[in-house]
Amino acid sequence: MEENLIKRFMTSIKCSVCGQRYEVDNVKILGHQEDLWFLSVSCSACQTQCLVAAVVKEGRMPKVTTDLTEAELDKFMKMDKLTADEVLDMHSFLKGFDGDFSRLFSQK
């Protein structure tokens, strides 16, 4: 696995002290042995330093846990992906939405 990918993955992790996400520049790869990676990370916000040991396995898809039926999963897998415009439209709608679902669904 590429070191840059491991570093980028660490940016999704939050500092356990202050909750700030780690930055790529503050992640140092110390080494790895097969799937076991050793990292040194420091928080740019609170300056906390940590040593991280992480098992990163390539090529295996995680098991999906869902309450959807097989038919629903198949339906959604075949649907087109959302566009950026659709996401922005939903964002605009939610910004002004007051939470009244009864009124929303009774509208014609």
N, C-alpha and C positions, 0 to 999 in steps of 0.2 A: 504494500500500500504506500502511496506517495506521502511524503512528509507534509506537504502543503495541505493535503486533504485532512490529515490528522489535526493540523493547526487550525484549519477552518472549522472543523468539528468542535474544537474547544471553545470557539466563540459563541456557541449555543449554550454553554455552561455558565452559570452565575457563581460569583464569589460567595462562599458560605458565610462570610462575615458581613459584607455590605449589600450583596445582591446585584452588584454591577456585573455585566457580562465581560468575560475576558476578551482581550484584543489580540489579534494574530501576532503582533510584534512582541507581545509579552508571554508568548508560548515558546519554550525551548525544548527541542527533542533531545533527550539525554541518550536514548538508544532504544533498541527493541530486540526481542528474541522471538521469532515467529510472530504469533498474534499478540504478544504481550509488549506493550509500549510504555516507556518511562518518560515522563515529561516534568518540566519545571515550569510553573505558571505564576505570574504575579499580577495582582490587581492594580490597575492604573488609578483607581479611585482611592482605595485605602492602603495600598502598598503591601497588602498581605501576600506572602509567598507560600506556595504549596508544592509538594511533590505529588505527582499523580501516576498511578499504575493503572493502565486501562487495557482490557482485552478487546481487540478489534478484529473481527473475523470478516473476511471478504467472501462474496459469492453466495451467501446463504440469505434467502429471504426470510424475514421474521414471520411467524404465524400470525395471521390476522384474526383478531377477536372482534366480533361484531354481533349485533342483534338483528341484522338484516337477513332475509331469506336468500336462498341461492338465486331465485328469480330476480329479487331486488338487486343483488350484487351484479348479476349479469346485465341487467338493465342499465345500471349506473356505469358499468365498465364500458358499455357501448356508446354512451352519451359523449357529445363533444365536450372538450375542456372549456372551462370558463374563460372568457376573454377579459382583458384589462378593463375594457369599457363596462362590462357587466359588473365587475367588482366595484368600479367607481360609482355606477348607478346604485348599487346596493348600499354603499357607503353614504351616498347622498340621501337616500331614503331613510336609513337608520338614524342619521344625524337629526332629522326632523320628526322621527317617530316617537309618539308619546307612550307607547306600550299598550294601547287599548286594542287588543286583538279582536274583541267582540265587534267593535265598530269597523275595524279594518275588513273583517270577513263578511260583514253584513252589507258592505257597499256593493253597488251594482255597476 
